[in-house]
Amino acid sequence: MSTFQTAISGLQAASTDLQVLGNNISNANTVGFKQSNAEFADAYAAAVAGNAPTNGQIGIGTSVDTVAQQFSQGNIQSTSNPLDVAINGNGFFRFDYNGSTVYGRNGQFQLDSNGYVIDSNGGKLIGVPAVNGVLTGGSGPLQITEGMLAPQATSGLVFSMNLNSAATPVASGTAFSTSDPSSYTYSTSTTVYDSLGSPHLLTSYYQLVSGAGTNWNVYYSVNGTTGTSGMTSGALGTLPFTSTGTVSGTVSMSTGALTWTDGANSSTLSVGFSGSTNYATASAVNSIGNNGYAAGGLTNLAINPDGTVYGQYSNGQSSILGQVTLTNFAAPQFLQRAGNNYFLETFQSGPPLTGSPSSGSLGTLQSSAVEGSNVDLSTQLVNLIVAQQSYQANAQTIKTQNQVLQTLLAL
């Protein structure tokens, strides 16, 4: 009868193998799915102490030793959703799922009605929240607020420009006037913002002084103020250059106090000219640095490889909204499957080790992409044939043993 038991153990093992392979094949298109392999061990009858045979011991079949999870990397596939994230390397996303902490590799995310980043099951993605564009260093569900980005009043400008040293100097004794082009050599305009985000036009004027050609008087005018005809103007100072055309020393100028007609806080603008030159070529502006901006609405999201979530706004600004973290385990193969692409921590897996992507042994993130299943269909189908043949062979063993018994009964 032991032959029947041996064959039955083989049937049970082959059946388990078929179940594992079938589960792998059914999840070939499941994002973030990790396949499993059935691993077998031979079985022997327990021997009584002192009577164990030294040779010729025959086994009593096989058993499934474990169903081992395989955490090899799946293929990364691009998507059109900026919130989709693929893990390239080690680590798991951490979720708050109905009050329980679970882990997974499925990075198909979206926003719920309250702005929380969730997966298709409603699990909230846990990371490092941000307040006013600064990461808090804590941990909790990531929430994206789609409100307006508050405006920032301009307090500083930096002009990088060339002023033509070969230009004709303004006639001696000519008084500067914004309405008299002959009273200045060159002018340029840029937009500045008050504390309410209202834009104002600041125009700077450059007057080449007669003589050496290396000193320029700088003036300004700003509209939208309580000055005459809604404009404030005045002198900023003198911009000196060396004989090689570079700025002489550190030049920083400042406007007077600007009072705005829309009720915004009054402003004083500092103006620098770092990198400006005085070459014998046409006057032109290379760049203008401006630390102010208008209010803006959230238009897009972006996630860096280190997990930092940036909001991109209609005013051209960006702000940090949080950071996606990753969690790894000393022995991830011992995590418990919980369904819905989730895993649970176990004693054998070890405690969770959470950190920023790209740090330590943790992988990197790729936005607008997902990690496909690591199931290789070709390999699974071949293994399926082998498992089927194993099942048939064990069934044949039972059939043969039955024929032997029938022969014995016929004697």
C-alpha positions as a LaTeX table, in Angstrom:
\begin{tabular}{lrrr}
\hline
Residue & $x$ (\AA) & $y$ (\AA) & $z$ (\AA) \\
\hline
Met1 & 0.00 & 0.00 & 0.00 \\
Ser2 & 3.00 & 2.29 & 0.40 \\
Thr3 & 3.18 & 2.62 & $-3.39$ \\
Phe4 & $-0.30$ & 4.12 & $-3.39$ \\
Gln5 & 0.74 & 6.61 & $-0.71$ \\
Thr6 & 3.87 & 7.51 & $-2.65$ \\
Ala7 & 1.90 & 8.11 & $-5.82$ \\
Ile8 & $-0.76$ & 10.11 & $-3.96$ \\
Ser9 & 1.96 & 12.39 & $-2.53$ \\
Gly10 & 3.21 & 12.90 & $-6.08$ \\
Leu11 & $-0.31$ & 13.72 & $-7.27$ \\
Gln12 & $-0.76$ & 16.23 & $-4.47$ \\
Ala13 & 2.60 & 17.85 & $-5.17$ \\
Ala14 & 1.92 & 18.02 & $-8.91$ \\
Ser15 & $-1.53$ & 19.48 & $-8.20$ \\
Thr16 & 0.00 & 22.19 & $-6.01$ \\
Asp17 & 2.56 & 22.92 & $-8.72$ \\
Leu18 & $-0.25$ & 23.28 & $-11.27$ \\
Gln19 & $-2.06$ & 25.69 & $-8.94$ \\
Val20 & 1.06 & 27.84 & $-8.49$ \\
Leu21 & 1.75 & 27.90 & $-12.24$ \\
Gly22 & $-1.90$ & 28.67 & $-12.99$ \\
Asn23 & $-1.81$ & 31.59 & $-10.52$ \\
Asn24 & 1.37 & 32.91 & $-12.13$ \\
Ile25 & $-0.11$ & 32.69 & $-15.63$ \\
Ser26 & $-3.39$ & 34.34 & $-14.57$ \\
Asn27 & $-1.41$ & 37.31 & $-13.19$ \\
Ala28 & 0.90 & 37.72 & $-16.18$ \\
Asn29 & $-0.64$ & 41.17 & $-16.82$ \\
Thr30 & $-1.05$ & 42.23 & $-13.17$ \\
Val31 & 1.04 & 45.33 & $-12.47$ \\
Gly32 & 3.66 & 44.73 & $-9.78$ \\
Phe33 & 2.84 & 41.00 & $-9.44$ \\
Lys34 & 5.66 & 38.70 & $-8.30$ \\
Gln35 & 5.55 & 35.06 & $-9.37$ \\
Ser36 & 6.01 & 32.05 & $-7.08$ \\
Asn37 & 7.71 & 28.69 & $-7.53$ \\
Ala38 & 6.67 & 25.44 & $-5.83$ \\
Glu39 & 9.73 & 23.81 & $-4.26$ \\
Phe40 & 9.64 & 20.10 & $-3.39$ \\
Ala41 & 11.36 & 17.84 & $-0.88$ \\
Asp42 & 11.57 & 14.05 & $-0.74$ \\
Ala43 & 9.90 & 12.21 & 2.17 \\
Tyr44 & 11.11 & 9.24 & 4.25 \\
Ala45 & 9.46 & 7.32 & 7.03 \\
Ala46 & 10.66 & 8.23 & 10.52 \\
Ala47 & 13.04 & 5.54 & 11.76 \\
Val48 & 12.98 & 4.13 & 15.30 \\
Ala49 & 16.19 & 5.02 & 17.15 \\
Gly50 & 18.79 & 2.29 & 16.76 \\
Asn51 & 16.88 & 0.52 & 13.99 \\
Ala52 & 17.47 & 2.97 & 11.16 \\
Pro53 & 18.57 & 1.19 & 7.97 \\
Thr54 & 22.03 & 2.06 & 6.75 \\
Asn55 & 21.33 & 1.40 & 3.08 \\
Gly56 & 18.57 & 0.58 & 0.71 \\
Gln57 & 16.15 & 3.04 & 2.30 \\
Ile58 & 13.17 & 3.72 & 0.05 \\
Gly59 & 11.30 & 7.00 & 0.28 \\
Ile60 & 7.59 & 7.39 & 0.74 \\
Gly61 & 7.06 & 10.13 & $-1.83$ \\
Thr62 & 7.38 & 13.89 & $-2.01$ \\
Ser63 & 5.98 & 17.00 & $-0.41$ \\
Val64 & 5.80 & 20.69 & $-1.22$ \\
Asp65 & 8.53 & 22.16 & 0.95 \\
Thr66 & 7.52 & 25.78 & 0.26 \\
Val67 & 5.95 & 28.08 & $-2.31$ \\
Ala68 & 8.79 & 30.55 & $-2.77$ \\
Gln69 & 8.07 & 34.10 & $-3.92$ \\
Gln70 & 10.37 & 35.48 & $-6.62$ \\
Phe71 & 11.10 & 39.21 & $-6.39$ \\
Ser72 & 13.03 & 39.64 & $-9.62$ \\
Gln73 & 12.55 & 42.94 & $-11.48$ \\
Gly74 & 9.58 & 43.23 & $-13.83$ \\
Asn75 & 9.67 & 45.16 & $-17.09$ \\
Ile76 & 9.03 & 48.90 & $-16.76$ \\
Gln77 & 6.30 & 50.22 & $-19.04$ \\
Ser78 & 5.60 & 53.90 & $-19.79$ \\
Thr79 & 2.16 & 55.41 & $-19.15$ \\
Ser80 & 0.52 & 58.81 & $-19.62$ \\
Asn81 & $-0.34$ & 59.27 & $-15.93$ \\
Pro82 & 2.24 & 61.44 & $-14.09$ \\
Leu83 & 1.20 & 59.79 & $-10.80$ \\
Asp84 & 2.09 & 56.30 & $-12.01$ \\
Val85 & 5.39 & 55.24 & $-10.43$ \\
Ala86 & 7.58 & 52.20 & $-11.12$ \\
Ile87 & 10.19 & 50.89 & $-8.69$ \\
Asn88 & 13.48 & 50.02 & $-10.36$ \\
Gly89 & 15.30 & 47.89 & $-7.81$ \\
Asn90 & 14.52 & 46.84 & $-4.25$ \\
Gly91 & 11.71 & 48.10 & $-2.09$ \\
Phe92 & 7.95 & 48.31 & $-1.66$ \\
Phe93 & 5.42 & 51.12 & $-1.46$ \\
Arg94 & 3.78 & 51.42 & 1.95 \\
Phe95 & 0.00 & 51.87 & 2.21 \\
Asp96 & $-2.61$ & 52.61 & 4.83 \\
Tyr97 & $-5.34$ & 50.18 & 3.79 \\
Asn98 & $-8.43$ & 50.42 & 5.99 \\
Gly99 & $-6.24$ & 51.18 & 9.00 \\
Ser100 & $-3.72$ & 48.40 & 8.34 \\
Thr101 & $-0.18$ & 48.88 & 7.04 \\
Val102 & 0.44 & 46.87 & 3.88 \\
Tyr103 & 3.15 & 46.86 & 1.21 \\
Gly104 & 3.14 & 46.45 & $-2.56$ \\
Arg105 & 4.87 & 47.12 & $-5.87$ \\
Asn106 & 1.83 & 48.32 & $-7.84$ \\
Gly107 & 2.46 & 52.01 & $-8.54$ \\
Gln108 & $-0.78$ & 52.90 & $-10.32$ \\
Phe109 & $-1.81$ & 55.96 & $-8.29$ \\
Gln110 & $-4.53$ & 58.58 & $-8.45$ \\
Leu111 & $-6.02$ & 61.29 & $-6.24$ \\
Asp112 & $-9.21$ & 60.79 & $-4.24$ \\
Ser113 & $-11.75$ & 63.51 & $-3.48$ \\
Asn114 & $-9.70$ & 64.69 & $-0.51$ \\
Gly115 & $-6.43$ & 64.88 & $-2.43$ \\
Tyr116 & $-4.88$ & 61.72 & $-0.97$ \\
Val117 & $-2.66$ & 59.66 & $-3.27$ \\
Ile118 & $-4.34$ & 56.23 & $-3.44$ \\
Asp119 & $-4.07$ & 53.01 & $-5.42$ \\
Ser120 & $-6.94$ & 51.25 & $-7.18$ \\
Asn121 & $-7.97$ & 49.57 & $-3.91$ \\
Gly122 & $-8.23$ & 52.86 & $-2.03$ \\
Gly123 & $-5.04$ & 52.29 & $-0.04$ \\
Lys124 & $-3.41$ & 55.60 & 0.89 \\
Leu125 & 0.25 & 55.92 & $-0.13$ \\
Ile126 & 2.44 & 56.67 & 2.89 \\
Gly127 & 5.44 & 58.98 & 2.54 \\
Val128 & 6.89 & 62.21 & 3.92 \\
Pro129 & 4.36 & 65.09 & 3.83 \\
Ala130 & 5.39 & 68.67 & 3.05 \\
Val131 & 4.21 & 71.97 & 4.52 \\
Asn132 & 4.65 & 75.17 & 2.52 \\
Gly133 & 7.09 & 73.47 & 0.15 \\
Val134 & 9.28 & 71.96 & 2.91 \\
Leu135 & 9.39 & 68.25 & 3.80 \\
Thr136 & 8.33 & 67.74 & 7.41 \\
Gly137 & 10.55 & 64.72 & 8.05 \\
Gly138 & 7.57 & 62.82 & 9.48 \\
Ser139 & 5.55 & 60.01 & 7.97 \\
Gly140 & 1.94 & 59.81 & 6.89 \\
Pro141 & $-0.45$ & 59.54 & 3.94 \\
Leu142 & 0.53 & 61.83 & 1.07 \\
Gln143 & $-2.08$ & 64.49 & 0.35 \\
Ile144 & $-1.91$ & 66.83 & $-2.63$ \\
Thr145 & $-3.68$ & 70.14 & $-2.07$ \\
Glu146 & $-4.83$ & 71.65 & $-5.33$ \\
Gly147 & $-5.21$ & 75.19 & $-3.97$ \\
Met148 & $-3.49$ & 78.28 & $-5.30$ \\
Leu149 & 0.21 & 78.85 & $-4.78$ \\
Ala150 & 0.41 & 82.16 & $-2.90$ \\
Pro151 & 2.13 & 85.02 & $-4.72$ \\
Gln152 & 5.55 & 86.27 & $-3.68$ \\
Ala153 & 6.40 & 89.95 & $-3.85$ \\
Thr154 & 9.51 & 90.83 & $-5.83$ \\
Ser155 & 12.24 & 92.04 & $-3.52$ \\
Gly156 & 15.30 & 91.53 & $-5.70$ \\
Leu157 & 16.31 & 91.73 & $-9.36$ \\
Val158 & 19.60 & 90.75 & $-10.98$ \\
Phe159 & 20.38 & 92.04 & $-14.48$ \\
Ser160 & 22.98 & 90.32 & $-16.63$ \\
Met161 & 23.48 & 92.58 & $-19.65$ \\
Asn162 & 25.92 & 94.31 & $-21.93$ \\
Leu163 & 26.02 & 98.08 & $-22.20$ \\
Asn164 & 27.66 & 99.33 & $-25.38$ \\
Ser165 & 30.87 & 101.16 & $-24.42$ \\
Ala166 & 31.03 & 102.62 & $-27.96$ \\
Ala167 & 27.60 & 104.27 & $-27.70$ \\
Thr168 & 27.31 & 108.04 & $-28.03$ \\
Pro169 & 27.23 & 109.64 & $-24.56$ \\
Val170 & 24.26 & 111.72 & $-23.54$ \\
Ala171 & 24.89 & 115.45 & $-24.03$ \\
Ser172 & 26.38 & 117.07 & $-20.97$ \\
Gly173 & 23.85 & 118.74 & $-18.73$ \\
Thr174 & 20.86 & 116.78 & $-20.09$ \\
Ala175 & 18.44 & 116.04 & $-17.28$ \\
Phe176 & 17.01 & 112.54 & $-17.19$ \\
Ser177 & 13.33 & 112.14 & $-18.07$ \\
Thr178 & 11.39 & 108.98 & $-18.76$ \\
Ser179 & 9.56 & 110.82 & $-21.54$ \\
Asp180 & 12.76 & 112.06 & $-23.26$ \\
Pro181 & 14.63 & 109.25 & $-25.10$ \\
Ser182 & 17.54 & 111.60 & $-25.71$ \\
Ser183 & 18.20 & 111.72 & $-21.95$ \\
Tyr184 & 19.28 & 108.07 & $-21.76$ \\
Thr185 & 21.31 & 105.68 & $-23.90$ \\
Tyr186 & 19.47 & 102.38 & $-23.37$ \\
Ser187 & 16.41 & 101.04 & $-21.56$ \\
Thr188 & 14.80 & 97.68 & $-20.81$ \\
Ser189 & 11.64 & 96.54 & $-19.02$ \\
Thr190 & 10.65 & 93.62 & $-16.82$ \\
Thr191 & 7.67 & 92.61 & $-14.69$ \\
Val192 & 7.73 & 92.80 & $-10.90$ \\
Tyr193 & 5.03 & 91.66 & $-8.47$ \\
Asp194 & 3.56 & 93.10 & $-5.30$ \\
Ser195 & 2.40 & 91.08 & $-2.27$ \\
Leu196 & $-1.04$ & 90.51 & $-3.86$ \\
Gly197 & 0.54 & 89.07 & $-6.99$ \\
Ser198 & $-0.36$ & 92.05 & $-9.17$ \\
Pro199 & 2.15 & 92.61 & $-11.99$ \\
His200 & 3.84 & 95.97 & $-12.49$ \\
Leu201 & 6.17 & 97.13 & $-15.23$ \\
Leu202 & 9.62 & 98.21 & $-14.06$ \\
Thr203 & 11.70 & 100.00 & $-16.66$ \\
Ser204 & 15.41 & 100.63 & $-16.09$ \\
Tyr205 & 17.26 & 103.37 & $-17.98$ \\
Tyr206 & 21.01 & 103.58 & $-18.63$ \\
Gln207 & 22.74 & 106.87 & $-19.31$ \\
Leu208 & 26.31 & 106.81 & $-20.62$ \\
Val209 & 28.23 & 109.58 & $-18.95$ \\
Ser210 & 30.42 & 111.80 & $-21.14$ \\
Gly211 & 34.11 & 111.06 & $-20.94$ \\
Ala212 & 35.70 & 107.68 & $-20.25$ \\
Gly213 & 32.68 & 105.61 & $-21.33$ \\
Thr214 & 32.92 & 103.22 & $-18.38$ \\
Asn215 & 30.41 & 104.81 & $-16.00$ \\
Trp216 & 26.65 & 104.54 & $-16.52$ \\
Asn217 & 23.99 & 106.33 & $-14.52$ \\
Val218 & 21.01 & 104.04 & $-13.83$ \\
Tyr219 & 17.42 & 105.21 & $-13.37$ \\
Tyr220 & 14.08 & 103.42 & $-12.98$ \\
Ser221 & 10.33 & 103.83 & $-13.22$ \\
Val222 & 7.53 & 101.59 & $-11.92$ \\
Asn223 & 3.81 & 101.83 & $-12.73$ \\
Gly224 & 0.85 & 100.98 & $-10.52$ \\
Thr225 & 2.07 & 103.11 & $-7.61$ \\
Thr226 & 0.64 & 106.08 & $-5.78$ \\
Gly227 & 3.17 & 108.36 & $-7.47$ \\
Thr228 & 2.39 & 111.04 & $-10.05$ \\
Ser229 & 0.14 & 109.64 & $-12.80$ \\
Gly230 & 0.42 & 106.23 & $-11.12$ \\
Met231 & 4.18 & 106.03 & $-11.61$ \\
Thr232 & 7.22 & 106.28 & $-9.36$ \\
Ser233 & 10.63 & 107.02 & $-10.85$ \\
Gly234 & 14.07 & 107.94 & $-9.60$ \\
Ala235 & 17.80 & 107.30 & $-9.72$ \\
Leu236 & 19.30 & 103.95 & $-8.74$ \\
Gly237 & 22.97 & 104.96 & $-8.82$ \\
Thr238 & 26.08 & 104.74 & $-10.98$ \\
Leu239 & 27.27 & 101.48 & $-12.54$ \\
Pro240 & 31.08 & 101.50 & $-12.98$ \\
Phe241 & 33.08 & 99.18 & $-15.24$ \\
Thr242 & 36.78 & 98.35 & $-15.45$ \\
Ser243 & 38.95 & 98.93 & $-18.52$ \\
Thr244 & 38.32 & 95.27 & $-19.49$ \\
Gly245 & 34.55 & 95.71 & $-19.52$ \\
Thr246 & 33.65 & 93.93 & $-16.29$ \\
Val247 & 31.69 & 95.35 & $-13.37$ \\
Ser248 & 33.94 & 97.19 & $-10.97$ \\
Gly249 & 33.32 & 95.73 & $-7.52$ \\
Thr250 & 30.00 & 94.47 & $-6.18$ \\
Val251 & 27.25 & 96.77 & $-7.37$ \\
Ser252 & 23.91 & 96.61 & $-5.62$ \\
Met253 & 21.37 & 99.38 & $-5.89$ \\
Ser254 & 17.95 & 99.94 & $-4.42$ \\
Thr255 & 14.73 & 101.74 & $-5.29$ \\
Gly256 & 12.92 & 103.94 & $-2.87$ \\
Ala257 & 9.83 & 102.66 & $-1.07$ \\
Leu258 & 7.09 & 101.80 & $-3.56$ \\
Thr259 & 3.48 & 102.20 & $-2.42$ \\
Trp260 & 0.99 & 100.28 & $-4.57$ \\
Thr261 & $-2.45$ & 101.53 & $-5.53$ \\
Asp262 & $-4.05$ & 98.06 & $-5.06$ \\
Gly263 & $-3.38$ & 98.09 & $-1.31$ \\
Ala264 & $-0.51$ & 95.59 & $-1.34$ \\
Asn265 & 2.36 & 95.93 & 1.11 \\
Ser266 & 4.87 & 98.59 & 0.14 \\
Ser267 & 8.05 & 97.32 & $-1.50$ \\
Thr268 & 11.69 & 98.22 & $-1.87$ \\
Leu269 & 13.49 & 96.52 & $-4.73$ \\
Ser270 & 17.19 & 95.71 & $-4.66$ \\
Val271 & 18.81 & 95.65 & $-8.10$ \\
Gly272 & 22.11 & 93.91 & $-8.87$ \\
Phe273 & 24.21 & 93.75 & $-12.01$ \\
Ser274 & 26.37 & 90.67 & $-11.44$ \\
Gly275 & 27.78 & 89.37 & $-14.71$ \\
Ser276 & 27.06 & 92.53 & $-16.68$ \\
Thr277 & 29.64 & 93.81 & $-19.17$ \\
Asn278 & 30.66 & 97.00 & $-20.95$ \\
Tyr279 & 31.89 & 95.82 & $-24.35$ \\
Ala280 & 31.90 & 97.67 & $-27.65$ \\
Thr281 & 28.90 & 95.83 & $-29.03$ \\
Ala282 & 25.15 & 96.44 & $-29.07$ \\
Ser283 & 23.47 & 96.83 & $-25.69$ \\
Ala284 & 21.37 & 93.76 & $-24.85$ \\
Val285 & 19.93 & 91.88 & $-21.88$ \\
Asn286 & 21.18 & 88.32 & $-21.38$ \\
Ser287 & 19.01 & 87.41 & $-18.41$ \\
Ile288 & 16.98 & 88.92 & $-15.58$ \\
Gly289 & 16.65 & 87.18 & $-12.23$ \\
Asn290 & 13.40 & 87.93 & $-10.41$ \\
Asn291 & 12.45 & 86.37 & $-7.06$ \\
Gly292 & 8.78 & 87.37 & $-7.27$ \\
Tyr293 & 5.81 & 85.75 & $-8.96$ \\
Ala294 & 2.03 & 85.93 & $-9.25$ \\
Ala295 & $-0.44$ & 83.49 & $-7.73$ \\
Gly296 & $-0.74$ & 80.22 & $-9.62$ \\
Gly297 & $-2.97$ & 77.16 & $-9.82$ \\
Leu298 & $-1.73$ & 73.58 & $-9.86$ \\
Thr299 & $-1.40$ & 72.36 & $-13.45$ \\
Asn300 & 0.73 & 69.21 & $-13.24$ \\
Leu301 & 2.60 & 66.85 & $-10.93$ \\
Ala302 & 6.07 & 65.37 & $-11.27$ \\
Ile303 & 7.90 & 62.74 & $-9.21$ \\
Asn304 & 11.70 & 62.67 & $-9.13$ \\
Pro305 & 13.77 & 59.44 & $-8.96$ \\
Asp306 & 14.38 & 60.20 & $-5.24$ \\
Gly307 & 10.61 & 60.24 & $-4.65$ \\
Thr308 & 10.17 & 64.01 & $-4.27$ \\
Val309 & 6.72 & 65.06 & $-5.49$ \\
Tyr310 & 6.65 & 68.48 & $-7.18$ \\
Gly311 & 3.61 & 70.54 & $-8.05$ \\
Gln312 & 3.92 & 72.63 & $-11.21$ \\
Tyr313 & 1.83 & 75.81 & $-11.26$ \\
Ser314 & 0.38 & 78.09 & $-13.91$ \\
Asn315 & 2.76 & 80.91 & $-12.88$ \\
Gly316 & 5.78 & 78.84 & $-13.88$ \\
Gln317 & 6.73 & 77.97 & $-10.32$ \\
Ser318 & 7.08 & 74.58 & $-8.68$ \\
Ser319 & 6.75 & 73.52 & $-5.06$ \\
Ile320 & 7.55 & 70.35 & $-3.09$ \\
Leu321 & 4.32 & 68.60 & $-2.09$ \\
Gly322 & 5.80 & 65.51 & $-0.40$ \\
Gln323 & 8.12 & 62.55 & $-0.91$ \\
Val324 & 7.38 & 58.93 & $-1.76$ \\
Thr325 & 9.38 & 56.57 & 0.46 \\
Leu326 & 10.27 & 52.91 & $-0.05$ \\
Thr327 & 10.38 & 50.05 & 2.45 \\
Asn328 & 12.45 & 46.89 & 2.24 \\
Phe329 & 12.84 & 43.78 & 4.40 \\
Ala330 & 15.79 & 41.57 & 5.30 \\
Ala331 & 13.93 & 38.53 & 3.93 \\
Pro332 & 11.15 & 39.74 & 1.59 \\
Gln333 & 10.51 & 36.16 & 0.38 \\
Phe334 & 8.81 & 35.53 & 3.73 \\
Leu335 & 6.26 & 38.32 & 3.33 \\
Gln336 & 2.67 & 37.12 & 3.48 \\
Arg337 & 0.46 & 37.70 & 0.47 \\
Ala338 & $-2.75$ & 39.56 & 1.38 \\
Gly339 & $-4.41$ & 39.89 & $-2.03$ \\
Asn340 & $-5.00$ & 43.11 & $-3.98$ \\
Asn341 & $-1.25$ & 43.17 & $-4.77$ \\
Tyr342 & $-0.48$ & 43.64 & $-1.06$ \\
Phe343 & 2.02 & 41.95 & 1.25 \\
Leu344 & 2.06 & 41.82 & 5.03 \\
Glu345 & 5.06 & 41.88 & 7.35 \\
Thr346 & 5.84 & 38.60 & 9.14 \\
Phe347 & 8.26 & 37.56 & 11.85 \\
Gln348 & 10.38 & 35.71 & 9.26 \\
Ser349 & 10.54 & 38.72 & 6.90 \\
Gly350 & 12.10 & 40.94 & 9.56 \\
Pro351 & 11.03 & 44.48 & 10.48 \\
Pro352 & 10.38 & 47.11 & 7.77 \\
Leu353 & 13.33 & 49.29 & 6.75 \\
Thr354 & 12.01 & 52.57 & 5.34 \\
Gly355 & 14.01 & 55.29 & 3.58 \\
Ser356 & 14.29 & 57.58 & 0.58 \\
Pro357 & 14.51 & 55.99 & $-2.87$ \\
Ser358 & 18.11 & 55.65 & $-4.15$ \\
Ser359 & 19.43 & 55.49 & $-0.57$ \\
Gly360 & 21.15 & 52.36 & 0.73 \\
Ser361 & 19.87 & 49.25 & $-1.02$ \\
Leu362 & 16.56 & 50.86 & $-2.04$ \\
Gly363 & 15.75 & 51.25 & $-5.71$ \\
Thr364 & 14.92 & 54.37 & $-7.68$ \\
Leu365 & 11.55 & 55.60 & $-8.91$ \\
Gln366 & 10.43 & 56.31 & $-12.46$ \\
Ser367 & 7.35 & 58.47 & $-12.90$ \\
Ser368 & 4.77 & 58.03 & $-15.67$ \\
Ala369 & 5.62 & 54.31 & $-15.67$ \\
Val370 & 4.61 & 51.07 & $-13.98$ \\
Glu371 & 6.42 & 47.82 & $-13.28$ \\
Gly372 & 4.87 & 44.90 & $-15.10$ \\
Ser373 & 4.54 & 41.36 & $-13.74$ \\
Asn374 & 7.78 & 39.37 & $-13.61$ \\
Val375 & 5.99 & 36.30 & $-15.00$ \\
Asp376 & 7.67 & 34.89 & $-18.13$ \\
Leu377 & 4.78 & 33.25 & $-19.98$ \\
Ser378 & 7.02 & 31.08 & $-22.16$ \\
Thr379 & 8.76 & 29.58 & $-19.13$ \\
Gln380 & 5.49 & 29.12 & $-17.25$ \\
Leu381 & 3.83 & 27.30 & $-20.14$ \\
Val382 & 6.77 & 24.91 & $-20.45$ \\
Asn383 & 6.69 & 24.29 & $-16.69$ \\
Leu384 & 2.94 & 23.71 & $-16.98$ \\
Ile385 & 3.55 & 20.88 & $-19.46$ \\
Val386 & 6.15 & 19.33 & $-17.15$ \\
Ala387 & 3.78 & 19.55 & $-14.15$ \\
Gln388 & 1.00 & 17.96 & $-16.18$ \\
Gln389 & 3.28 & 15.09 & $-17.22$ \\
Ser390 & 4.29 & 14.63 & $-13.56$ \\
Tyr391 & 0.64 & 14.40 & $-12.57$ \\
Gln392 & $-0.03$ & 11.86 & $-15.33$ \\
Ala393 & 3.03 & 9.80 & $-14.36$ \\
Asn394 & 1.94 & 9.58 & $-10.71$ \\
Ala395 & $-1.55$ & 8.58 & $-11.83$ \\
Gln396 & 0.07 & 5.89 & $-13.96$ \\
Thr397 & 1.92 & 4.62 & $-10.85$ \\
Ile398 & $-1.42$ & 4.13 & $-9.10$ \\
Lys399 & $-2.81$ & 2.35 & $-12.15$ \\
Thr400 & 0.20 & 0.01 & $-12.32$ \\
Gln401 & 0.04 & $-0.82$ & $-8.60$ \\
Asn402 & $-3.64$ & $-1.59$ & $-8.98$ \\
Gln403 & $-2.86$ & $-4.01$ & $-11.79$ \\
Val404 & $-0.27$ & $-5.72$ & $-9.56$ \\
Leu405 & $-2.88$ & $-6.15$ & $-6.84$ \\
Gln406 & $-5.39$ & $-7.56$ & $-9.31$ \\
Thr407 & $-2.78$ & $-10.09$ & $-10.43$ \\
Leu408 & $-2.17$ & $-11.14$ & $-6.83$ \\
Leu409 & $-5.89$ & $-11.51$ & $-6.14$ \\
Ala410 & $-6.27$ & $-13.69$ & $-9.24$ \\
Leu411 & $-3.72$ & $-16.28$ & $-8.00$ \\
\hline
\end{tabular}
